[in-house]
């Protein structure tokens, strides 16, 4: 899914994604949703907090961007 959307698509839409995640998952903090160049660590931390697979997480991002 990242290959379909591309890293730059996620990065350029991060504010939208972050806001939608905060709306839907109150247990995520601002600190946990701070975009960093280490996307892998960011995604892993969010995945663990939400208890979802990488594919499920990227699908959420896809829905938020193209929804």
N, C-alpha and C positions, 0 to 999 in steps of 0.2 A: 504494500500500500504506500509506503514512503516513496518507492520508486515511481508509482503512478502520480502521486501528488508532488513529490520532490521536496527536499529539505527546505528550499527557499520558499515554497508555497506555505509550509507550516510556519516558518520564521516570519514571513510578511503578514501572516494572519494570526500571529500569536496573541495579540491583544484580544481579538474576538474569541479565540479558543479559550484563553485564560478566563475571560469573563463568563463564558458559557459553562466552563467547568466549575467555577465558583458558585454560579447560580444553582447548578444541579447537584453538586457534591459539597455540602457545607463543611465537611471534615478536611478539605484542602485549605492550606494556609497560603497567604501571599508569598511567603518565603519559598514554599514548595513549588509555586507556580512561576517563580522568577526564571525568565528565559536565560540560558547560558549557552556558550559555544559547545559545551559538553551535552549535546542533545540526548545521548545514550543514558547518561546518569539521570537527567531530568525525566525522561520517559520511564526509566526503571523505578524511580521514586514514586511517580504518579501511579504506575501499574500496581506497585505493592500496596499503596494506600487504598486504591479502589478495588484491589483483588480481581484484576482483569488481565487477560492476555495482551500481548503486544498488538495482535491483530484487532482485538476489540477496542483498544485504546485508539489505534489509528483510524478505525472505522468511526469512532466518535468524532475525531478531528475532521474527517472527511465530511460527516454530516453537518458539523458546525460551519465548515467553509462553504459547502455546496448545497446544504440543506434545503 
